[in-house]
């Protein structure tokens, strides 16, 4: 149906509804908050990324330094192995030299000690490490005791012990004693200058001449 406006007045327009002010403020604050959050997250991201890049760069540098140090360590280990081998060779040579000279000094010391004691001689001598075994014959028990005293005074032996001392008939019509003893060689023997020289053996006394009577 067609309607005709006979009054000749304009038709009033429908009024628009007004938006509340509080809703506008809330939307504005929400937009600002989202913007600030985005900015903060962006700043934090770039800071963390820069820190991570620095840490990765430091790790790469440390790995390169570690590889360089490993090469140096391998060289040091090789030199240490060579030094240990050379030191071992030197120790072996010094031990052999010390044992050779020590054996000679030991023989001289025992010989000098035997010379100082009357009526005593050795029949065997055996050395095992620092332990020395001595066997011999003596004209008396006092000679054996004197021999032990001389060994202790020499400073070349730490411990001297008598094992056996028995009377033997090695020499007819003469009393003899067979003895066996052990001694420990001192780890710090006295210097050669401190070892006294063997005393000169006293000349044998001539028996008194028998007085002859008149026939």
C-alpha positions in Angstrom: 0.0 0.0 0.0 1.3 3.5 -0.8 1.1 6.1 1.9 1.0 9.8 1.0 2.1 12.5 3.5 -0.6 15.1 3.3 0.9 17.3 6.0 4.1 18.1 4.1 6.4 17.7 7.1 9.6 15.7 7.1 9.5 12.3 8.7 11.5 12.3 11.9 14.6 10.1 12.0 15.2 7.4 14.6 17.5 8.5 17.4 20.9 6.7 17.8 21.8 5.1 21.1 24.8 6.8 23.0 27.8 4.6 23.9 28.6 4.7 27.7 31.8 6.6 28.6 33.0 3.9 31.0 33.0 1.3 28.2 35.1 3.6 26.0 37.7 4.1 28.8 37.9 0.4 29.5 38.5 -0.3 25.8 41.2 2.4 25.7 42.9 1.0 28.8 42.8 -2.5 27.4 44.4 -1.3 24.2 47.2 0.6 26.1 47.8 -2.5 28.3 48.1 -4.8 25.3 50.5 -2.3 23.6 52.7 -2.1 26.8 52.7 -5.8 27.1 53.8 -6.3 23.5 56.6 -3.7 24.0 57.8 -5.3 27.3 57.8 -8.8 25.7 59.7 -7.5 22.7 62.3 -5.8 24.9 62.7 -8.9 27.1 62.9 -11.1 24.0 65.7 -9.1 22.4 67.6 -8.9 25.8 67.4 -12.6 26.3 68.4 -13.2 22.7 71.4 -10.9 23.1 72.4 -12.7 26.3 71.9 -16.1 24.7 74.1 -15.1 21.7 76.8 -13.9 24.1 76.7 -17.2 26.0 76.9 -19.2 22.8 79.8 -17.1 21.7 81.5 -17.7 25.1 80.9 -21.4 24.8 82.4 -21.5 21.3 85.4 -19.6 22.6 85.8 -21.9 25.6 85.5 -25.0 23.3 88.3 -23.6 21.1 90.4 -22.8 24.2 89.8 -26.3 25.5 90.9 -27.9 22.2 94.1 -25.8 22.3 94.7 -26.7 26.0 94.1 -30.4 25.2 96.9 -30.2 22.6 99.2 -28.6 25.1 98.2 -31.2 27.7 99.0 -34.0 25.3 102.4 -32.5 24.7 103.0 -32.1 28.5 102.0 -35.7 29.1 104.4 -36.9 26.4 107.2 -34.9 27.9 106.4 -36.2 31.3 106.5 -39.8 30.1 109.9 -39.1 28.5 111.1 -37.5 31.7 109.9 -40.4 33.8 111.6 -42.9 31.5 114.9 -41.0 31.6 114.7 -40.6 35.4 114.1 -44.4 35.7 117.2 -45.0 33.6 119.2 -42.6 35.7 118.0 -44.3 38.9 119.0 -47.7 37.5 122.5 -46.5 36.6 122.9 -44.8 40.0 121.7 -47.9 41.8 124.2 -50.1 39.9 127.0 -47.6 40.5 126.1 -47.4 44.2 125.9 -51.2 44.5 129.2 -51.6 42.8 131.0 -49.1 44.9 129.1 -50.2 48.0 130.3 -53.8 47.5 133.9 -52.7 47.3 133.6 -50.6 50.4 131.9 -53.4 52.2 134.7 -55.8 51.4 137.3 -53.3 52.5 135.5 -52.6 55.7 135.1 -56.3 56.6 138.7 -57.0 55.7 139.9 -54.0 57.8 137.8 -55.2 60.7 139.1 -58.7 60.5 142.7 -57.4 60.5 142.0 -55.6 63.8 141.1 -58.9 65.6 143.7 -61.4 66.5 143.2 -65.1 66.0 140.2 -64.7 63.7 139.5 -65.4 60.0 136.5 -65.6 57.8 135.6 -68.7 55.8 132.5 -67.4 53.9 130.6 -64.2 53.4 127.2 -63.8 51.6 125.2 -60.7 51.0 121.4 -60.6 50.3 120.2 -57.1 49.9 121.3 -55.3 53.1 121.7 -58.6 55.1 125.2 -60.0 55.4 126.0 -63.5 56.6 129.5 -64.2 58.0 131.1 -67.6 58.9 134.5 -68.0 60.3 136.9 -69.5 62.8 138.4 -67.9 65.9 141.0 -68.9 68.4 138.8 -67.8 71.3 135.3 -66.6 72.2 136.9 -63.3 73.2 138.1 -62.9 69.6 134.5 -63.4 68.3 133.2 -60.8 70.8 136.0 -58.4 69.8 135.1 -58.9 66.1 131.4 -58.0 66.8 132.5 -54.9 68.7 134.7 -53.8 65.8 131.9 -54.3 63.3 129.5 -52.2 65.4 132.1 -49.4 65.9 132.8 -49.2 62.1 129.5 -47.4 61.6 129.0 -49.5 58.4 126.5 -51.9 60.1 123.3 -51.2 62.0 122.8 -54.6 63.6 125.2 -57.4 64.3 123.9 -60.7 65.9 125.8 -63.9 66.7 124.0 -67.0 65.6 126.3 -69.8 66.7 129.7 -70.2 68.3 130.9 -73.7 69.0 134.2 -75.3 69.7 135.7 -77.1 66.8 138.7 -79.3 66.2 139.8 -77.6 63.0 143.4 -77.3 64.1 144.8 -80.2 66.1 146.2 -79.5 69.6 144.7 -75.9 69.4 141.4 -74.7 70.6 139.3 -73.1 67.9 135.7 -71.9 67.7 133.5 -71.8 64.6 131.0 -69.0 64.5 128.2 -67.7 62.4 126.7 -64.3 62.5 124.5 -61.8 60.6 124.8 -58.1 60.1 122.7 -55.4 58.5 124.4 -53.0 56.2 123.8 -49.4 57.2 121.7 -47.3 54.8 123.9 -44.3 55.7 127.4 -45.5 55.9 130.1 -43.1 57.2 132.2 -41.2 54.6 135.4 -42.9 53.6 137.4 -40.2 55.4 135.7 -41.1 58.7 136.5 -44.7 58.4 139.7 -45.4 60.3 142.5 -47.2 58.6 143.4 -50.6 59.8 145.9 -50.6 62.6 149.3 -52.1 61.7 149.5 -55.6 62.9 151.9 -56.1 65.8 154.9 -58.1 64.8 154.8 -61.7 66.1 156.7 -62.1 69.4 159.6 -64.4 69.2 159.6 -67.1 71.9 162.3 -66.7 74.5 165.5 -68.5 73.6 166.2 -71.5 75.9 169.3 -71.2 78.0 171.7 -73.9 77.2 173.5 -75.7 80.0 177.1 -77.0 80.1 177.5 -80.5 79.0 
